[in-house]
Amino acid sequence: MLERFHVPSDIAVHVTPEDMQATVVDIFLKMGMPAGDADKAAEVLVYADIRGIDTHGVSNMLRGYVRQFGDGGINPTPKPRIVREMPAAATLDCDGGHGLVVGPMAMNMAIERAKVYGIGTITAKNGRHFGAAAYHAAMALEHGMIGIAMTAGGMNVVPVDGAKPMFGLNPIAIAIPTRNEAPFIFDASMSSVAGNKIALAKRLGVPLLPGWITEPDGVPILEERPVPDKYFMLPTGGSHENGAHKGASLGMWIEIMCGLLGATGAGPDRQGPGAHHFIAYNIEAFTDLESFKDGMDLYMKQIRECPPVPGAERVVYAGLPEQEAEVERREHGIPYHPEVIDWFRSITGELNIDWRLTNN
């Protein structure tokens, strides 16, 4: 993430991943989730925090999930079922289940099919927000596979020169295994910036960069300014001159893969939330896995060793900073904003949950 989105070190409260995991599990149990589902859902959330994907960790997502459970927006005890399938592909009806639970379930289904057919793919509908897409894609790594996960996110992105949102934030994650180098794990929304970064900017009181959002009438805001009350999101690229048509086209593709393949509609015609799509590629179906990993190591090393431009310290690739963040945060704890800790103090008191989140 950009430096402006990090919690200032002088106010950060550091919590061990284990203490945060246990606390989140307790909260999900109070929401009526079975123990196994609560543990998996907490794992997905804390994964984001450990990897430095703070936009999709407990800070932004958990309070919204608690509210949705209270409003009946998430089914704590779903019974997902396959509604259509062929050997390598299927559509899963998630029965309103939490995306942090049904997302891993769907990705596992794709992986199991890829073990047999070389590729497996699942479209999941009628689920709910599935957290960081990287978690689901990265599930394929331990199986020697390439994983892809995408979701039709909040409908707030305008097409190029459009004055009305036509597709969602629509993140996609791609995870590719290596041997010794950090795995390549790309995770990004097709909006100019992740929607949750707007919430982070508000919490931290920092301005937004040019080309991220629009005026209420859809006109792009091309100067740095504080978060306005009303806005739309721009596609990746921001302006047409900077390649926004590419981000817009990919955002539309994700609408199609998640919504139309799942028969729930795309864009303004979406019917219900929680449309996701997952793909697993069995590398052994295409080439020798060990040789592939060696090739990935060589390529990732070449990227790391690429000479940086003047003023830059180094060159990185998707997945390397996240691995470094994981090492740091497992050793020293996850840094949280005091406002987040205050919310946890309030909700754990309300739910009569043990307090574990002391500054480490």
Secondary structure as GFF3:
##gff-version 3
##sequence-region A 1 360
A	DSSP	three_ten_helix	3	5	.	.	.	ID=ss1
A	DSSP	beta_strand	13	15	.	.	.	ID=ss2
A	DSSP	alpha_helix	17	30	.	.	.	ID=ss3
A	DSSP	alpha_helix	35	50	.	.	.	ID=ss4
A	DSSP	three_ten_helix	54	56	.	.	.	ID=ss5
A	DSSP	alpha_helix	58	71	.	.	.	ID=ss6
A	DSSP	beta_strand	81	86	.	.	.	ID=ss7
A	DSSP	beta_strand	89	93	.	.	.	ID=ss8
A	DSSP	alpha_helix	99	117	.	.	.	ID=ss9
A	DSSP	beta_strand	119	125	.	.	.	ID=ss10
A	DSSP	alpha_helix	133	138	.	.	.	ID=ss11
A	DSSP	three_ten_helix	141	143	.	.	.	ID=ss12
A	DSSP	beta_strand	145	151	.	.	.	ID=ss13
A	DSSP	beta_strand	155	157	.	.	.	ID=ss14
A	DSSP	beta_strand	167	168	.	.	.	ID=ss15
A	DSSP	beta_strand	172	176	.	.	.	ID=ss16
A	DSSP	beta_strand	184	188	.	.	.	ID=ss17
A	DSSP	alpha_helix	195	204	.	.	.	ID=ss18
A	DSSP	three_ten_helix	240	242	.	.	.	ID=ss19
A	DSSP	alpha_helix	244	255	.	.	.	ID=ss20
A	DSSP	pi_helix	256	260	.	.	.	ID=ss21
A	DSSP	three_ten_helix	267	269	.	.	.	ID=ss22
A	DSSP	beta_strand	276	282	.	.	.	ID=ss23
A	DSSP	three_ten_helix	283	285	.	.	.	ID=ss24
A	DSSP	alpha_helix	289	304	.	.	.	ID=ss25
A	DSSP	alpha_helix	320	332	.	.	.	ID=ss26
A	DSSP	beta_strand	334	336	.	.	.	ID=ss27
A	DSSP	alpha_helix	338	351	.	.	.	ID=ss28
###
